[in-house]
Amino acid sequence: MGTWPRPLCVRDRASRGRREEDGVVMSGLTRMPVSAKAMTVCTVVGLVVVTAYTAALGSSGWLWFCWVVLGLVTLGVFATRE
């Protein structure tokens, strides 16, 4: 077991199978699958839209409910990624 967070330039058994560019193991958002990135962007954009709607026109429980469901689906995408 290594320490958390791991250095970016470590090349060992744990880094096999990961995308490497110039000997540096990519970390953070660059290793996320496209579907996880898309869901994250949709969730953040949805939060901004729901917040703006609430500020401009008043609260809507259905919008907040939908945003919570979208957030849970996004967490599900992260939980099921390889």
C-alpha positions as CSV (number, residue, x, y, z in Angstrom):
1,M,0.0,0.0,0.0
2,G,1.2,3.5,-0.8
3,T,0.5,6.8,0.7
4,W,-2.4,8.9,-0.4
5,P,-2.2,10.9,-2.7
6,R,0.4,9.2,-4.8
7,P,3.0,11.2,-6.6
8,L,2.3,11.8,-10.3
9,C,5.6,10.5,-11.6
10,V,5.6,7.1,-9.9
11,R,6.1,4.2,-12.3
12,D,5.4,1.0,-10.5
13,R,3.1,-2.0,-10.7
14,A,0.1,0.1,-9.6
15,S,0.6,2.4,-12.6
16,R,0.4,-0.4,-15.2
17,G,-2.7,-0.2,-17.3
18,R,-3.1,3.5,-16.7
19,R,-2.5,6.0,-19.5
20,E,1.0,7.4,-19.3
21,E,2.3,10.4,-21.3
22,D,6.0,11.0,-21.1
23,G,6.4,8.7,-18.1
24,V,3.9,10.7,-16.0
25,V,0.8,8.9,-14.8
26,M,-2.2,11.1,-15.5
27,S,-4.3,11.9,-12.5
28,G,-7.5,13.8,-11.7
29,L,-10.0,14.6,-14.4
30,T,-7.8,13.3,-17.2
31,R,-8.3,9.7,-16.0
32,M,-12.1,10.0,-15.8
33,P,-14.1,8.2,-18.4
34,V,-16.0,10.4,-20.8
35,S,-19.3,9.4,-19.4
36,A,-18.2,10.5,-15.9
37,K,-17.0,13.8,-17.2
38,A,-20.2,14.4,-19.0
39,M,-22.4,13.6,-16.0
40,T,-20.2,15.9,-13.8
41,V,-20.6,18.8,-16.2
42,C,-24.4,18.1,-16.5
43,T,-24.7,18.1,-12.7
44,V,-22.8,21.3,-12.2
45,V,-24.7,23.1,-15.0
46,G,-27.9,21.8,-13.6
47,L,-27.1,23.2,-10.2
48,V,-26.3,26.6,-11.7
49,V,-29.6,26.6,-13.7
50,V,-31.7,25.5,-10.8
51,T,-30.1,28.1,-8.5
52,A,-30.6,30.8,-11.1
53,Y,-34.3,29.8,-11.6
54,T,-34.8,29.8,-7.8
55,A,-33.2,33.2,-7.4
56,A,-35.2,34.7,-10.3
57,L,-38.6,33.1,-10.1
58,G,-38.8,31.4,-6.7
59,S,-38.2,27.9,-5.6
60,S,-39.5,24.8,-7.4
61,G,-39.4,21.6,-5.5
62,W,-39.5,19.5,-8.7
63,L,-36.4,21.2,-10.1
64,W,-34.5,20.5,-6.9
65,F,-35.7,17.0,-6.8
66,C,-34.6,16.4,-10.4
67,W,-31.2,17.9,-9.5
68,V,-30.8,15.6,-6.6
69,V,-31.7,12.6,-8.8
70,L,-29.1,13.8,-11.4
71,G,-26.5,14.1,-8.6
72,L,-27.3,10.5,-7.4
73,V,-27.0,9.2,-11.0
74,T,-23.6,11.0,-11.3
75,L,-22.4,9.3,-8.1
76,G,-23.6,6.0,-9.6
77,V,-21.5,6.5,-12.7
78,F,-18.5,7.1,-10.5
79,A,-19.3,4.1,-8.4
80,T,-19.6,1.7,-11.4
81,R,-16.6,2.9,-13.4
82,E,-13.7,0.6,-13.8
